[in-house]
Structures are given as structure tokens and as C-alpha cells.
Amino acid sequence: MKNLLTTFKDRKLLKSIDAVGIRPNASTSYSYGQAHNRSFPIASVTKPFTASLLIELMDEAGLHLSTKIDTIDPKLKLPYSFSVEDLLCHRSRLLPHPWAWIYLDCSRKEFIHHRLPSLPFEKGPGTFRYSNIMYALAGWLCEKLSGQSWERLISEKTSLKHMDKNWHKHCPPAYQRTDKGLVQMPPFSAEKNHPIAPASECMSTAQDLAIWAETLLAQPPCEAWEEKILIKKQRPSNILGPLHYGLGWRIETLHGLKHVWHSGTCSGYSSLVSILPEKQLGFVALTNTNNSVDLLTSLAFTHYEKELGLENQDWLKILFREGKKKSRKRITNPSAFPLDGKFVNKGYGNITAKNGILNYNGSDQIQWLGKAVYFPSYEATIPATLKKNSIHVQFYKDQKPIVFRSSK
């Protein structure tokens, strides 16, 4: 384990890390850099907490996983009605829409009741489509069942802290791997009561996550850890079985043992909570380095093999995707947008144009390139076409363009 951490440090793969290896009646901390007992954004590790809250509130209300979501909130007017189980295992039929939630200028209620129903859903039976938006809906259902905000529920019932605009003052600075080594990233914005917070906007320490994992080992949430939907059969090693999703958890086998886990990644941070319930083992890890779940997982598997007395596999070689993000040339000479006005899409929000400058949902981080729009924070250039009364943005290659129509 220490050799692997030394490799991460010497090769500058992780800026810093705080991790805890859990075994029966004991635990071991592993850390380097400005990490030990610090708070980190945990990104999508928030999802198991939200799922657990919703299941608990439904039990208290005498409801079941088969309950339709519009039974809990009759004002939901989605193209399809689906069950809470479908919601929590990402089987809702909602197509991927990350650009619909990256920039938001509306309340959680506005997003759920008015924007979400206008987003495209797939036809036919639901397949696995990982969705932050659906976990925003799960958080909203928690609010409907409890009469309290999701933020208050998280604060009262868990050790997590929800993020606000000053979150970065409590955390180590963010980094990403590039072809020039580790490069510090600016902190991303987070606002209190953000619509997507139930999916991804909480903070924690590795020590608090380890306490939570130990609680789960002592009182396993068996229903949440059942395989609900297949994600993929092909794995990077035959030691790993097919990957499934349960209720807020990913589930597979490792050396024939049930492995339950969830990871998270956001701009400059990665997280992992991993559990081997049959052997009362666990591993949690937080780092301030972008897209590093594969590295954290290699540590977890090394920990398990040591505790189980198994031959250690070279998990760094098996799992690690070099993941060095090449430094792209930032756009410094955008074009002036030729019209003034407001362009609206019910699901995605608004693009406003004034004096040649574009503004997307209250953000000033969108620029016009003539045949594309550019998001500097994500270094993303997305094809777009200006027509007489509309802007057509091709967010996704396999979907129709999202049309923002002029609003007089």
C-alpha cells in the first residue's frame, strides 16, 4: 500500500490524498499532502446518502419502491411515470443532459416542475442511463415526503455538509493532470439549495465517511445492495464480475466476493467509498485531483488483497487510465454575436445576447465562435447554428440539436 502511495506521489498522479482502510475492529489511515482530516467535495458519493434518505422516508410513509413518483408529487408532469426503484437505479428513460444542469438560474422546484418535463426521454423500456438530474428529483421527493429541505435532512441525519459559495475555503485546492504535470484549477461555483445538490454537492472528510462505512457494515442496507440493473459485463480483469447498479450503489464481485461501492468526480476532486460486506472490510478515499477514481480503486483493491491474504494484482496497471488532459488552446478572440435578444428552451433555460455578448442561464462563461459556442470553464466547443429566430446547439452527437427560440 505504501509503495503504491509513493508511486502516486513520485509520478505526480495525485496532489494529495486522505484514505482509510477498514477491517474488523480496526482501521488504518493513509495520507500525504494537505489532506489528512480535511473536507473534500465528494461529488456523486452524495447519491447513496440521498437514496438512503428517500428509502427511509418512504418506509415511514408506508410506501414501497414500486410507488410511482407522481404518487409522491402529483404535480410532476413527466412524459412517463416510473417507480422510485426505477429512479434510484437510473432506469428512468431520461436521456443524458449534463448541459441542462451545469448552469442553472432557477429554484429546485422550478427545475423539477417546469424544466425537467421539457427534456427529451427515450421511448421503450428504461435502460441504465446514469443521471444527476434524476437524483435531483430524488432529493425533491425527500422534501415532499418530509416537509423539510434536502439540505436540512442531510445536515440532521448524516455527517455530510452541503456546499455553498464559500465551500472552497474549507478544502484543499483543486488540481488536474495535464501533459505539463499537475495544474491547479479554479474552484467551481456552488450555491446553497442548488437544484442538483442531492446528486453531487456535499463535502466530507475521509474519517467521517469511514465511520459511515463501518455503520453500513454493522447494519447492511440489504435492499439497497441488491442488483437492479446491469451496467456492463466486460471488465478490465476476470477477477471482477459484471457491474450492476442497485439503489444508489454500484455492485460487482471481486475475487468472488460481493463488492459494493460508489465513486464521485468533479472539477479537481475525486472520491470513493468501497465495501466488502462478507468480510467486514471497507475503504474510503478522497483526493484533490481530477478524474482519479481508477487510482483510488487500485488502492482499495490492494487493501482488500492484503487483508484477505491473496496474491496482489497490479491494479495500477489494470485500472489506471493515464487520463492526462492535454492543455487546450483557450479561445481568446470570440466573435460578437450579431443579434440582441433572449433565446429560450423550456428544458435548458435561456441564452441572452446583448452588445455581442452571450449569457447562458446567468453565467458569463459562454462565447460565440460563429458556428459554435464555447464554455471556457470546461474548455468545451459545441457546434451551434444561428437561424432567423433561433439558436440550434448540438450538445450531443446522437441527439437532435437543442433549439433556443427567440422570445420577444
N, C-alpha and C positions, 0 to 999 in steps of 0.2 A: 504494500500500500504506500509506504513512504517513498519507495523507488518511483512509483507512478506519479506521485505528487511532485517529486523532484524533476521528473521529465516534463511535467506541465510547466513548472517554473522556469527550468533552463531553456525550454523551447519557446517560452513566452506564449503558451497556448491559453493560459488563464491569468488574468491580472491578479486576482486574489480569490480565495475560496474558504468557506466555512462549511464543514461537513460533520455528521455524527453517524458512527456505525453502531447499530443497536443489536444487542444479543441478550439472552435471558439474564435478568437481574444485573445488567451492566451496560455501559456504553462507552465509546471512545471518540474523542473529538479529534478532528484533523483540520488544520487551517494554515494558511500563510497569507501574507499581505495584510491590508487593513480590513480584515473580515471578521475576526472572532467576536461573536456575540453582537454583531451589528445587524441592523434591519436591512432587508433587501426587498425589492419588488418580487413577488412570487408568481406573477403573471397567471397562467392557466391552472396552477395548483390551487387557485381560488375555487375552481369548479367543483371539486369533491366537497368542499365546505358548503357551497350553495345547494348542491344536490342533497346533502345530508339535512340541511335546514328544511328544504321543501318536503322531504320524506317524513321528517318528524312532525311538521305542521299538518301534513295530510293525515297522519295517524291520529293526531289529536282531534281532527275534524271528522274522523270516521270515514275517510276517503281511501281509495285504492289506486295503485299505479295505473290501472285501466281507466281511471276517471279522465274524461275529456277535458282539455284545458279550458274550453269555453263554459264548462260547468262551474269552474272556479271564478272565471271572469266572463260573464255573459256579454260584455261589451266588446270582446275580441271578435273581429270580423275578418278572419283569415280565409284564404281560398279553400283550405282544407282544415277540418278539425282532426286533431290527433291526440293521443293519450299522453299523460305525464311520463309514462315509460318511454314512449317514442321521443319525447322532448329531451329527456335526460341521457338517452343513449344515441343522440344525434341522428334520429331517424324521422325527421320532421318534414322532409321533402323541400325544405328551403335550400335554394341554390347558394353557392358561396358569394358573399357580398362584402368583402372586407372594406372596400372603399365607401360603403354605406355607413360604417360606424367609426372610421378613423377620425373624421372631423364631424362633430355634432354640435348643433347650436340649439338643442331642444331638451325638454324635460324627459324623464323616463316614460311618463305617461304619454306624452306626445309621440315619442318614438314607437312605443308598443301599439298604441291605438290608431295612429294615423300614418306613420311611415312604413312600419312593418307590413301591413296588409297590401301595400302597393309594390312590394318587392316580388320578383318572379319566383315561383315554386315549380318544382319538377312534377310532371304527371306520372301516374302509376304508383306502385308501392314504394315506400320510402327506402332508400339505401343509405349507407353510412356517409354522411357529409358533416364533417366537423364544423361547428358553428358557434362563434362567440355570441351572435345575436340571439340564438335560442337559449343560451344561459342568462342573457339579459332578461329574457322572458321568464325564465325560472325564478330569477330574483324578484321580478314583478309579481309573480304568483305567490311568493313568500309574503310580500307586502299585503296582497289581497286577503290571504288567509289569517294573517296576524294583526292587521291594522297598524303595523309599525313599519318604518323604513327598513330596507335591507341593511343599510349601514348600521342602524341601531341593533338589529338582530345579530349581525356579525360581531359587534363590539360586546354585546351582553353574553352571547353563547359560545364564543370562540376566543382564542388568544390573538387573532389577527387584528391588524389596524387597517382601515380603509384609507386609500390615498387621497390627498388633497393637493392644492397647488404648491405647498411647501414640502412635499414628501422628500425631495432630493436632499434637503438639509440634514436628514437623518440617515442617509445611506452613502456607501462608498460611491465615487463617481463611476459612470458607465464607460465601458471600452468595447471595441470591436476589433477582430483580427483582420488585417489587411496585408497586402503584399509588402507593406513597409513596417510590419510589426503591429503591436497593439496601439490603437489610436483612440484617444478619449473622445467620447461622444457628448453632445449637449444633452441635458436632461429633457425627457419628453414631458409634455404637459399632461396634467391630470387634475380634474376638478371634482370637488365634493358633489356627491349624488349624480355622477356621470351615468348616463343610461346603460353603458356596457360594464360598469363596475362589478356586477355579480359574476361576470365571466373571467375577469382578469386583473382587477385593480385593488389588490391588497398587498400588505407588507408583513414580514415576519422575520424572526431570527431562526437559525438552524436549531437552536436549543428548544425553542417553543414548538417547532414542527416535530422534533424528536419526541417530545412529551406527548404530542397528539398521536404520533405513530405508535407509541407504546400503549396508549389508551385503546387504539384500534386493535392491537394485538391481544389485549386483555379482553376486549368486548367486540369481537369481529362483527361488522355490519354485513352479515351473510347475504342479504338480499342485494345490496349494492355491489357485491363482489361476484355476482352471477354473470356468466357470459350472455349478453343480449344480442349482439350483432357482430358479425365477422368484419374485421378491418382488412386483413391480408393474411394469406397463407405462407407466402415466400418470406423467409427470414435470412439475415446475414450469416447465421450459423445453425447447424442442425441441433444444437443444444437448446435452441429456442423453439417453442411450439407456435402455432398460429396465433395471431394477435386479434383480440376481441375488445369490445367496449362494453362496460356494464352501466351502472348508474353513477356517472361521474368518475369512473376509473377505467384504465386500460388493464387488460388481463391476458396473461400468456403463461406458458410453462418455461421454467429454467431448470435444466438438469432433472426434468420430470416433476418438478415441484411448482405449485401454483405461485405465480409472481404477479402481484397487484401493484400498480404504480400510476403516477401521473407526473407530467413534466410541464414546464412553462418557459416561455422565452418572450422577451420584449426588447425594446431598444436598449441594448447594452447589458442585459441581465439574463440569467438562466437559472432554473430551479428544478429539483427532483425530489419526490417522495416515493420510496420504494419499500415494499413489504413482502416477506416470505412467511405467510401466516402459519404454515405447517411446522416450521422450525423456530418460530418466535424470533425471527431476525428482521431487521429493517435497516434502511439507510436513507438519510436526507442530506441534501447538499444545496448550497446557494453560491453563486458566483456573479461578479460584476463584469462578465464577458459575454458578448452576444452569441447566440446560436451554439451553445456548448453543452446541450443535453447529452450528446453522444459521449463526451468526456466524463460527465458526471455519472452516466450509466456504467462506463467502464470501471469507475471506482466502486460503484455499488456491487457489480458482479465479482470484482476482485475480493471485496469484503466477504461476500457470501461463500465463495470457494475456499477462502482461508478458514472460515468458521465451520464449514462442512467437511473439511479435510480432503477436498477434491483437488485434482491437478489444475493449476492455474492456467487458464487460456490467455492468449494475448488479445485481450478485449480492446485495447487501444488500436491494434491493427485491424481487428474485425469490425469495430463500430465507427472508428473515427473518420469523419468526412473532413478533409482538410479545411474546407469552409473559409478560406481566406477571401475576403471580399476585396476585389480589386478596386483601387481608388478610381472612381469615375471622374471625368471632367465635368465639373459643375457648370450649369448654364449661367452665364454672366450677361448675356445680351438678348433677353427675351424680346419678342415683338410686342408692339402696342396692340391691344385688342381693338378692332375697328368700330365697335358699337358701344353705346351706353345702354344699360338696362338690366333687368333681372330675369334670369332663366331658371325655371322651376321643374323639378322632378319630384313627384309625391313621395317616392321611397328614399331618394338620395339627398333631397334638400335643394339648396339654392346656389347658383353661381351668379354673382353680381358683377357688373362691369361699369367702371367709371373712369374717365380720362385715360383709357387704355390699360387699366389695371384690373385684374380679376381677383375675386374674393370668393372662396368656397366655404359655405357654412360658417362664416365669421372668421375664417383663417386667411391670413395674407400669404400663405405658402403655396399658391398656385400661379403659374406663369403661362402665358400664351406663346407658342412657338410657330404659329402659322398653320400647322397641320397636326399639332399635338398640344397637350397640356403637360406641365412639368411640376412635380412636387419636390422641392429642394430637400425637405426633411427626410424623404425616402429615396432620393435620387432616382425617382421614377418618371419616365417619359411615357405617356399614354396617348395613342392615336386619337385624334379628335377632328371633327369636321364642323365648320360653321356653315349653316344653311340660312335661308332667309329669316326665319323666325325661331331658330332652334340651334342648339349645340349638341352634336352626337358624339359621345365619348365611348370608345371601345375599351372598357375596363378589362374585359375577359375575352380571349380569342374565341372560345367555344360558345359564347352567348351573343345575343343581339346587342347592338350599342344601346347605352342608356341615353335617353333623349331628354334634354333640359329645354323646355319650351318657354318662349318669351312671355313674360307676364306684364301686361300694360298697367 
